[in-house]
Amino acid sequence: MPVTTIEWIDDHIRLIDQTRLPTELVYLDIDDLPRLAEAIQSLRVRGAPALGIAAAFGLLLIAHRFRGEDAAELLRHLRNAADLLRRTRPTAVNLGWALDQMLQVAEQHIQQPVAAIRRALHDKAMTLFESDRQVCRQIGEHGAGLIPDGAQIVTHCNTGALATVDWGTALGAIFTAHAQGKKLHVWVDETRPLLQGARLTMWELMHEGIDATLICDNTAAFVMQQRKIDLCIVGADRIATNGDTANKIGTYHLAVAAKHHGIPFYVAAPISTIDFTLDRGEQIPIEKRAAEEVTHGFGRQTAPEGASVYSPAFDITPNELITAIITEVGVLYPPFREAIPQLAKNT
Ligand code: MRU
C-alpha cells in the first residue's frame, strides 16, 4: 500500500477491477473506449477523483488510436468520446472537469500536427494524474489536523487510494493521522447496495493496520448514541457553491444523525469536486442505478421478482449539516456561500 488504482502504461490504461475486491486483486488492461465506459459504469473504477483520471486517460486512448493526420478530425473523435464518457456517471463532477481540461488542450493545439496534439494530451493527463497524488496528500495533512489522538471516526463509502490515484481524501486524512502516530478507531459503514465500505474501505484500513469495525448502514446512529463516535468524515462527488454536498447514498442520513448527537461532520474533497456553476445541491444531477443492484446484489435474489426499486447512487447533504470542508488549500468553514466563492478567487 498504497496500491496503484489506475495508471497509463505506454499506450493503454491499467486499473484495478474494484468489483473483484476484497477477495481478488485483479488488474484490467483497457485499450478501447467501450471497455473503459463499461468499466466506469460497472464501478470497476470509481470514486470521483479516480473517475476524473480515467476520463482523461480515455481521451488519451482516443489520441493514441487515431491513425489519421487531420487535427480537426481528431478533435471530433475526442469530443464524441467525451460526450460518451460524460454520460457514464453523471454526478461526479471530476469526470466532466477532467474531460473539459483535456478537450481544452486539444483545442489549443488544433493548428499543430496530430503527433503534437497527442503529446500535449499525454502531458496534460500526466499532470492531472500527478496533481491528484499531491492534492490527496495535502487534503490528508489538513484533515489530520482535525482528528485528535484517540478519535473514534465513522466514514461512509470508499474515499481511499482506490477512489483516487493514491492515498485518498477522507480516508487520506485518516491515513495521515495514523502515520502521525495517532491512535484511531474507524467505524466503517458497509454502504449499501454495492458495499464500497465493506469491500474496499475495510480492505484499505486493514492493509494499513488501522483499527476498524464494519457496521451496517443502519447502525451508525446507535453507535453515536452510545457515545462511541467523535467525528464523521466523508468524501464528495460534487459540491455546490453553497456547500451542499452530493456523496454516496446514505451520507445525508449520517449527517442528520451526527447533527442530532452534536458530532462534527467533515467533508474532504479536492477543489476539482466543487462545481462553481451550481448555487445549491438540488441542481446536482443524481445518478440512478439499476434495480438489480438492490434485488440481486452479488448474485443472490433478495427481493421478490418484479419488486419496484428506487436506487439513487448519491444524496445531497445540506450545507447546514456540514462542520467544515477539507480541501488541498485548507479547511473551509461556514458560511460556505462566502468561503467557496472566495476560494475560486484565490485559486
Ligand atoms: O459510486 P462510487 O463508489 O463512485 O461513489 C464514491 C463516493 O461516493 C465517494 O465518497 C466520492 O466519490 C469521493 S471519493 C474520494
Residues whose N, C-alpha, C, O or C-beta is under 5 A from the ligand:
A	BS01	MRU	R46 G47 A48 P49 H156 C157 N158 T159 A163 T169 Q196 G235 A236 D237 N247 K248
